[in-house]
């Protein structure tokens, strides 16, 4: 049996040695894939900050326009009511009955109340318009800063995503190269366990137990694994087992 030395007094089946390398490649591919998953979220958050700061300017401008229209409308209403007030006040001179007098006083009071309400609206609009105008420069400056800073980060993240794509492609080619050299039975076991268990298909013995599920292996299995002359699986979890003297120094 052709075996490859991997340490002092230690031998490993060539398929297992290749599968260990394949496992490292699969781990790297997994990490790269995960980084591709979170980077779009980061980019989305950065873009959202840009959109929110830009929207704040938009909302401020819209509110300013609406308040300006409201202020102008209120001023026109006040002017119209003032004319009505003058007309009613002049009519006071020609009133002949108490009933007419009371009705006219009520109408005048109503107009004065409406004038006060419109004047309060005008005052509130003026104050808010002043606030909005004073905040225009700060909003614009904030939006510009966010757009510049986040734009740089977005560019870097996009470059990283593109780079990750290239790295994944290279690792996948390496995976194919390694997999083509592994015996079909061993590769089949590896792929099957990997689909079921994820990472950590090829594991070392730890004190005569599987390094994956920690189930003790029978003595015969232990010595087969230690000799490294064939591929041995854990009877419990199906993982591929290898012997490492550094993990089992007290067993030598």
C-alpha positions in Angstrom: 0.0 0.0 0.0 1.4 3.4 -1.0 1.3 5.6 2.0 2.5 9.1 2.7 4.4 10.1 5.9 2.9 13.0 7.7 4.8 13.0 11.0 7.3 11.0 13.0 6.2 7.4 13.0 3.0 8.4 11.4 1.5 7.4 8.0 -1.6 8.5 6.2 -3.5 7.0 3.3 -3.0 9.3 0.2 -6.8 9.8 -0.2 -7.1 11.1 3.3 -4.1 13.4 2.8 -5.8 14.8 -0.3 -9.1 15.0 1.4 -7.6 17.1 4.2 -6.3 19.5 1.6 -9.8 19.4 0.0 -11.4 20.2 3.3 -9.2 23.2 3.8 -10.2 24.4 0.3 -13.9 23.8 1.1 -13.5 25.8 4.3 -11.9 28.7 2.5 -14.7 28.6 -0.1 -17.3 28.6 2.7 -15.7 31.6 4.3 -15.6 33.5 1.0 -19.2 32.7 0.3 -20.2 34.0 3.8 -18.3 37.2 3.2 -20.2 37.6 0.0 -23.4 37.3 2.0 -22.8 40.0 4.6 -21.1 42.5 2.3 -24.3 43.3 0.3 -26.0 44.0 3.7 -23.2 46.4 4.6 -23.5 48.1 1.2 -27.3 48.3 1.7 -26.8 50.1 5.0 -24.3 52.5 3.6 -26.6 53.3 0.6 -29.5 53.7 2.9 -27.6 56.3 4.9 -27.0 58.2 1.7 -30.6 58.0 0.7 -31.9 59.1 4.2 -29.6 62.2 4.2 -30.7 63.1 0.7 -34.3 62.5 1.6 -33.9 64.8 4.6 -33.0 67.7 2.2 -35.9 66.7 -0.1 -38.4 66.7 2.8 -37.1 70.0 4.1 -37.5 71.7 0.7 -41.0 70.2 0.3 -42.0 71.4 3.8 -40.6 74.9 3.1 -42.6 75.1 -0.1 -45.8 74.0 1.6 -45.3 76.4 4.5 -44.6 79.3 2.1 -47.9 78.5 0.2 -49.7 78.2 3.6 -48.3 81.5 4.8 -49.3 83.3 1.6 -52.8 81.8 1.7 -53.2 82.8 5.4 -52.1 86.3 4.6 -54.7 86.6 1.8 -57.4 85.2 4.1 -56.5 87.8 6.7 -56.6 90.6 4.2 -60.0 89.4 3.0 -61.3 89.1 6.6 -60.0 92.6 7.4 -62.1 94.0 4.5 -65.1 92.1 5.8 -64.4 93.5 9.3 -64.3 97.1 8.0 -67.6 96.6 6.1 -69.3 95.2 9.2 -67.9 97.9 11.4 -69.3 100.6 9.0 -72.7 98.9 9.2 -72.7 99.5 12.9 -73.6 103.2 12.2 -76.8 102.3 10.5 -78.1 99.6 12.8 -81.7 100.3 14.1 -82.5 97.4 16.3 -80.9 95.5 19.1 -81.4 92.2 17.2 -79.4 93.6 14.3 -76.8 94.9 16.6 -76.3 91.6 18.4 -76.1 89.7 15.1 -73.5 92.1 13.7 -71.4 92.0 16.9 -71.4 88.2 16.8 -70.3 88.3 13.1 -67.5 90.7 14.0 -66.3 88.6 16.9 -66.3 85.6 14.6 -64.2 87.4 12.1 -61.7 88.6 14.7 -61.4 85.1 16.0 -60.6 83.8 12.5 -58.1 86.6 11.9 -56.3 85.7 15.2 -56.2 82.0 14.1 -54.8 82.9 10.7 -52.2 85.3 12.2 -51.1 82.5 14.6 -50.7 80.2 11.6 -48.7 82.9 9.8 -46.4 83.3 12.9 -45.9 79.5 13.3 -45.2 79.2 9.5 -42.6 82.1 9.7 -40.9 80.5 12.7 -40.7 77.1 11.0 -39.6 78.6 7.7 -36.8 80.3 9.5 -35.8 77.0 11.2 -35.8 75.2 7.9 -33.7 77.9 6.1 -31.2 77.9 9.0 -30.9 74.1 8.8 -30.5 74.0 5.0 -26.7 74.4 5.0 -26.2 71.8 7.8 -28.4 69.2 6.0 -26.5 69.8 2.7 -23.2 69.5 4.4 -24.2 66.4 6.2 -25.5 64.8 3.0 -22.3 65.7 1.2 -20.1 64.2 3.9 -22.2 61.0 4.1 -22.2 60.6 0.3 -18.4 61.1 0.0 -17.5 58.8 3.0 -20.1 56.1 2.2 -19.3 56.3 -1.5 -15.7 55.4 -0.8 -16.7 52.5 1.4 -19.2 51.3 -1.2 -16.5 51.3 -3.8 -14.1 49.3 -1.6 -16.8 46.8 -0.7 -17.7 46.4 -4.4 -14.0 45.8 -5.1 -13.9 43.2 -2.3 -17.0 41.4 -3.7 -15.4 41.3 -7.2 -12.2 40.1 -5.6 -14.0 37.4 -3.6 -15.6 36.2 -6.8 -12.2 35.7 -8.3 -10.9 34.0 -5.2 -13.9 31.6 -5.1 -13.3 30.8 -8.8 -9.7 29.9 -8.1 -10.5 27.8 -5.1 -13.2 26.0 -7.0 -10.6 25.1 -9.7 -8.3 23.9 -6.9 -11.1 21.8 -5.5 -11.7 20.2 -8.8 -8.0 19.4 -9.2 -7.8 17.8 -5.7 -11.1 15.9 -6.1 -10.0 14.4 -9.4 -7.0 12.8 -7.6 -9.1 11.2 -4.7 -10.3 7.7 -5.1 -14.0 7.6 -5.9 -15.1 5.6 -2.8 -13.3 8.0 -0.4 -14.5 11.1 -2.3 -18.1 9.7 -2.2 -17.9 9.3 1.6 -16.4 12.7 2.0 -19.1 14.4 -0.1 -22.0 12.5 1.5 -20.8 13.3 5.1 -20.1 16.9 4.1 -23.7 17.3 2.9 -25.0 16.0 6.2 -22.4 17.4 8.7 -21.0 20.4 6.9 -17.4 21.3 7.7 -15.1 18.9 9.6 -15.5 15.7 7.6 -11.9 14.5 8.1 -11.1 14.6 11.8 -8.4 13.4 14.0 -8.7 10.9 16.8 -8.7 12.5 20.3 -7.8 10.0 23.0 -9.2 7.1 21.1 -12.4 8.9 20.2 -13.8 10.5 17.0 -12.8 14.2 16.9 -16.2 15.0 15.4 -18.8 13.2 17.5 -16.4 12.1 20.4 -17.6 8.6 20.2 -14.9 6.1 21.3 -13.7 3.8 18.5 -13.1 0.1 19.0 -9.4 -1.0 19.5 -9.3 -2.7 16.1 -10.4 0.5 14.4 -8.0 2.5 16.4 -5.0 0.5 15.2 -6.2 0.6 11.6 -6.5 4.4 11.8 -3.0 4.6 13.4 -1.4 2.4 10.7 -2.9 4.7 8.0 -3.1 2.0 5.4 -6.8 2.4 4.6 -9.7 4.9 4.8 -11.6 4.4 8.1 -14.9 6.0 9.0 -16.4 6.6 12.4 -19.1 4.0 13.0 -21.3 6.6 14.8 -21.2 9.8 12.6 -19.5 8.6 9.4 -16.6 11.1 9.5 -13.3 10.1 8.1 -10.7 9.5 10.8 -7.0 10.2 10.8 -4.3 9.7 13.4 -2.2 12.6 14.6 0.6 11.9 17.1 0.4 15.5 18.4 -3.2 14.8 19.4 -2.5 11.4 20.8 1.0 11.7 22.4 0.0 9.8 25.5 -1.2 6.9 23.3 2.2 6.3 21.6 
